[in-house]
Amino acid sequence: MATSKLSGAWGEALAAEYLRKKRYKLVAAGYRSRFGEIDLIVENKKSLVFVEVKLRKSGDFAAAREYVNRAKQDRIRVTASMYLSQNPTNLQPRFDVVEIYAPQGERTQAPQITHMEDAFR
């Protein structure tokens, strides 16, 4: 369990840095409600983005994004609604997925990162 938590935190930190380089500002990390958790909340000039980060060693079995199924999306949407009720904004909400493939785990020199915007369509 500790290993997966460490890897998850590492993956979220990688995703946050990747998004920062794409000119997103980190608003929150690990936002929790009784319905679920949102890994990262970032914003740019137009959008408040709720980001699900998926870290895997490989995509051999299934793409990381495939683990964000309808039930997971619904939990994230409800949690995002709770966040928005507590933190009103004029920005347009959006749901993204960031996939990270790190074959050697945290020792991976150049993890492959893919950012899928508006992934919950």
Solvent accessible surface area in square Angstrom, and as a share of the most:
residue,aa,sasa,rsa
1,M,181,0.81
2,A,82,0.63
3,T,102,0.59
4,S,69,0.45
5,K,119,0.50
6,L,109,0.54
7,S,31,0.20
8,G,28,0.27
9,A,60,0.46
10,W,56,0.20
11,G,1,0.01
12,E,40,0.18
13,A,65,0.50
14,L,43,0.21
15,A,0,0.00
16,A,22,0.17
17,E,70,0.31
18,Y,63,0.24
19,L,0,0.00
20,R,143,0.52
21,K,141,0.60
22,K,85,0.36
23,R,213,0.78
24,Y,14,0.05
25,K,129,0.55
26,L,90,0.45
27,V,58,0.34
28,A,26,0.20
29,A,65,0.50
30,G,26,0.25
31,Y,38,0.15
32,R,159,0.58
33,S,26,0.17
34,R,199,0.72
35,F,81,0.34
36,G,23,0.22
37,E,52,0.23
38,I,1,0.00
39,D,14,0.07
40,L,3,0.01
41,I,0,0.00
42,V,2,0.01
43,E,45,0.20
44,N,43,0.22
45,K,195,0.83
46,K,154,0.65
47,S,8,0.05
48,L,6,0.03
49,V,1,0.00
50,F,1,0.00
51,V,1,0.00
52,E,7,0.03
53,V,14,0.08
54,K,29,0.12
55,L,33,0.16
56,R,75,0.27
57,K,135,0.57
58,S,53,0.34
59,G,37,0.36
60,D,134,0.69
61,F,187,0.78
62,A,22,0.17
63,A,21,0.16
64,A,0,0.00
65,R,112,0.41
66,E,113,0.51
67,Y,84,0.32
68,V,9,0.05
69,N,85,0.44
70,R,149,0.54
71,A,54,0.42
72,K,48,0.20
73,Q,26,0.12
74,D,65,0.33
75,R,111,0.41
76,I,4,0.02
77,R,77,0.28
78,V,66,0.38
79,T,0,0.00
80,A,2,0.01
81,S,69,0.44
82,M,50,0.22
83,Y,19,0.07
84,L,46,0.23
85,S,87,0.56
86,Q,111,0.49
87,N,59,0.30
88,P,118,0.74
89,T,55,0.32
90,N,165,0.84
91,L,43,0.21
92,Q,120,0.53
93,P,51,0.32
94,R,33,0.12
95,F,34,0.14
96,D,0,0.00
97,V,4,0.02
98,V,0,0.00
99,E,3,0.01
100,I,0,0.00
101,Y,26,0.10
102,A,1,0.01
103,P,77,0.48
104,Q,100,0.44
105,G,20,0.19
106,E,70,0.32
107,R,190,0.69
108,T,15,0.09
109,Q,172,0.76
110,A,87,0.67
111,P,30,0.19
112,Q,112,0.50
113,I,40,0.20
114,T,44,0.26
115,H,26,0.12
116,M,37,0.16
117,E,92,0.41
118,D,52,0.27
119,A,37,0.28
120,F,11,0.05
121,R,229,0.84
